Amino acid sequence: MRKRAFVLAVGVVGAAVAFYVTAPQDLDPRVLTDAPFESDPARGELVMAAAGCASCHSAEGSDALAGGKAFVSDFGTFYAPNISTDPDHGIGGWTDYEIVNAMMAGVSPNGAHYYPAFPYTTYSKMTPQDAVDLIAHLRTLPADATPSRDHDVGFPFNIRRSLGGWKFLFASDDWVVADAPTPEIERGRYLVEALGHCGECHTPRNILGGTQTAQWLRGAANPSGEGRIPSIHPDDLGWSEQDIAIYLDSGFTPDFDSVGGEMVDVVENTAQLPPEDRAAIAAYLVALP
């Protein structure tokens, strides 16, 4: 009887811990109230380019942020949602805090976990100022009433609560590259590791979908099963800072090839950034340990 009671007690405690760990953890509301933020929509447009929002959320053949783009993975197919200003099918009715909570904590306005196909694990490093500037820009864009499409995800991955465990294991606000010896490299780290979320594609993942940061930017299998996403680590890439900066502006490689695939959208975004930002990205990449 004592053994059975002990096992039952352990089970109850384990269930309570699991319930706590998997619960959605909202962002501290003070992130937007501890300091007065004067939002700048024009600067938010640059934040949007750096973060690549339109690349995922724009419908094919349209500039509207109506979503619908499919992302195939080992866990199912995810569809980018509508993030236009439509109040019913987009985020037009959301508060600034609800948008920031979604971007930086991966929690929806109704308190559910978002799947990490939405790169909130990197956006969590976004500065509050960039977040409010981005939101201010998003609110200037047109509404689109296209309903968001449900993800095609089977059991057990369709259990949203379990994503709390995934976040507990793999979500972190720490920088992958801890040392940024110059302001330029520090800016490049922010653009690569936070806004640009380059590691989401260029870093291999483990069996649960967590990024293997020990192989940071060393290339990864394409989730669609078609080919491989290349390494952009300097050991493998072999490009100079100037080569990288030119590529991020023009799409041309040092051997006179041109950008292709998903990187077309990336270069369209980085070409909108100031030259100093492209130089900072290049400096960060070349300096990777």
N, C-alpha and C positions, 0 to 999 in steps of 0.2 A: 504493500500500500504506500509506504514511504517513497519507494522508487517511482511509482506511478504519479504520486503527488509532485515529486521533484520534476519529473519530465513535463507534467502539465504546467507547473510554474515557469519552467524554462521556456516552454512554448508560448505562454501568455506574455512573458517579458519580451521574447523575440518578436512576437507579433506587434507589440506596442512600439518597439524600436523601429521595426520596418514601417509601421504606419507613420511614425514621426519623420523618418528619413525620406520617405517617398512623397510627403506632403509638399505641394507647391510653396516655394519660399519667395514671397514678394520682395521687390526692391524697397529699400528704406525710403519712405516718402520724402525724407529730409534732403534727398539728393537733389530735389528741385526747389527746396524752400530755404536751405541754409544760406544761400547766396542769391542776390537778385540777378536774374539772367535776362539781359536784353537780347531778344532773338533777332537774328539777321537772316532773312530768307535768301538773300544773294549768296551769303557764305554757306547757307544750308544747301544750295545747289551744288557747290563744290564738295561738300560732305557726301551728298548723294552720289556724286560721280565716284568718289573714292571708295564708297561702300558698295557700289555696284547694284543699287536697288532696282534700277530699271532693267538691268540685264535679266533678272529673274522674274520680275513682276509685270513686265510689259507683255501684252498679248501680241502674238505674231502679226506683223503688219500694222501695228498701232502703237502710238506713243502713250496711250492710257495705261495706268497701272492696274489693269483689270485682272492680272494673274492668269493662271491656266497652264503655264509651262510645266512640263512633266520632268521629274527627276527620278530616274530608275536607280534602285539600290538593292542590296541583298535582303533588305527588310521589307521591300514593297516599293510601290511607286508613289511619290509625293508630288502634289500639285501646288504651285505657288498661288497663294490666295490674292484676292482683290485688296489692294491697299490704296485705292483711289479715295477721293473725298466723298464718295457716295455714303449717305448716312445709314443706309440699310445693308448694303452688300460690301461696302468698303469700311474705312476707318474714320469717316467724316463725323460720326457721332461719338468717337472716343475722346477722352480727356488727354491732355499732354502726358499726365502720369501713366495712364493706361498704355499709351504708345511706348513710352520709355520702359515701362515694366515688361512689355512684350519683347522689346529689342534687347534689353540688357539682362533680364532675368528669365526670359522664355516662359512667361506666364500670361495667359489670355485674360481679358476683362472678366470672364466668368470663372476664373480661378483654375483653369486647366493647364497642364503642361503643354508646351509646343514641342513638336519633334525637332531634333537638332539638325534636320535638313535646313531649317532656319538657323543661320549661324550666330545665334545669341551667345554662344560660348566664347566667341571672339568679340562681338559687339559689347560684351560685358566690360571691356576695357575702354570703351568710348567715354570721352569726357562729357559731363552734363551739358557743357556749352555747345559742343558739336551736336548733341542729341536735340536740344531745343532749337538750334538753327535748322537742323534737318526737318524737324516737325513743322517749323514755320514755312519752309519751302514746300513741303508736301501739301500744306493747306492752301497753297496758291494754285495747285494743279487741278485739272478738270475732273469731275465725277464721272464714274462709269457704273452702270447698274448691273453689270454681269455678275451673277452669283458665283461665289467661290466653289470649286469642285472638291468633293470629298477625296481624301487620300485612299489609295488602294493598298491597304495594309492588313494582313491577316493575323490571326492569333499566334503567339501571345503579344505581338508587337502593337496590337490595337488597344492594349490596356494602357491608357494614358498615365495612370498612377505609377506604373513601373518606371516611367521616365525620371521620376524623382530619384530612384536608385542609380540610374545612368548618370544623372547630374552629380550625385554624390561621389561617384567614382571618377568622372572624367571632366567635369566643369571646374575651371579654376580661373581666378583673376590674375594669377602670376604671369609675368612675361616669360616666354620660352627662352629668349636670350636675355639673361639677367643683366649683363653689362653693356651699357651704351656709352662708350667713352667720349663721344662728341655730340653736341646738339643736333648735328645733321643726322648722325646714325640713330639718335634717340627719336627724331622725327620719322625717319625711315622705319624704325621698329613699330611705331604707332600706326603708320600707314599700312604696313604689311601684316602685323599681328592683330590689330584691332579692326580698323575700318576695312582694309582690303581683304581680310580673311583668306590670304593666299594659302595658308596651311590646310584649309578645308579640302582643297583639291590636290595639292602638291605633296602632302604628307601621308604616308601609309597609315592604315587603321588596323586595329586589332579585331578579333572575332565579334566583339560587341559594338564595334563602330567608334571606339575611342581613338583619337589621334595618337600615334606613337611618336611622341616629341623627341625621343632619342634619335629618330631618323628625320628630323625637321627639314622639310622642303626637299627631301631626297627622291621625290617621285612616288607615284602610287598607281595601283590598278584603277582603271576607269570603272566607276560603278556600273556603267551600262554594259560592261563586258567587252567593249570594243577598244582594243589597244591599251596603252598605258599613258598616264599623265607624266610628263618628263620631270626629272630633277631640275631644280633651279638653284641648287647649292653650288657654290663656286668651284668645289672640287670636280663637279661633273659638267657644269655649264661652260666654264672657261672663258667667259666674256669679261671685258673690262667695264668699269663704271660707265664710261661713255657709250659703249655698245648697248648696255641695258637701258640707259636713259633715252637713247635714240629709238630703240625698239618700242619703248613705252609711249613714245610720241608719234612715231611714223608707222610702226608695225613691220619694219624691215630689220632682218637679222644681219649680223656681220658678214655672212656669206651670201648676201643679196637674195635671200629667200624672204617670203612675206608671211605674216601672221595668218593662222587658219584655225578652224574649229571654234571652241568656246573662247579662245583667247582673242578673237576678233572683238567681242563685246568688251573684254577687259581693256584692250588697247583703246577702244573708242572712249572708255571712261578715263583712263589715265592721261589721254591726250588733252583732256579738258582741265587737268590740274596745272598749277604753276610749274615752270621749269625746275624751281627749287625742290618741289615735292618729288618729281621724277628723279632728280639727282639724289635726294635723300633715300628713296627706295633702292636705288642702285648702290649707294654707299653701304646701306644695311646689308644687302645681299652679298656684296663682295667681302664684307667684314665678318661673315658668319664663321664661327669657329669650326 
